[in-house]
Amino acid sequence: MNLTDWIGFTGVTILLLAYLLNLINKIHSDSIAYAALNVLGGAVACVASIRLHYIPFIILETAWTLVSAFALKNAFRNSSN
């Protein structure tokens, strides 16, 4: 595996970890942890997609990261109330 593969593997692993933790009720989909894992995983996977020059996944991972960043902002706002 080359560097791009490792970057992509890391990003996808983080995304799947968030999903698994949510499924087994360790974190909730409206939590800071869930949103943060999705932001991080999406951004890392996006870097791999950019390195591959694969536009469909660049769009997908960019959207995933931005939507998750919005959710993270809301999770922080809700936790301070």
C-alpha positions, 0 to 999 in steps of 0.5 A: 500500500502506498501513502494515498492508500493509507490516508484513505484507509485511515479516513474510512476507518474513522468514518466506520468507527463513528458508524459502529459506535453509534450502532452499538449505542456508545455514542449518539448521532447528535453528539460532539464525538460522532460529529467530530469523528465524521469531520475528521474521517471525511476530511482525511478521506477527502485528502486521499481522493484529492491525491487520486484526482477522483472527482466524484469522491472529492465531491462526496467527502467534501460534502460529508465533511461540511455537513458534519462540520455543521452538525459539530457546530450544532452539537457544541451549541447544544452542549453549552445550553 
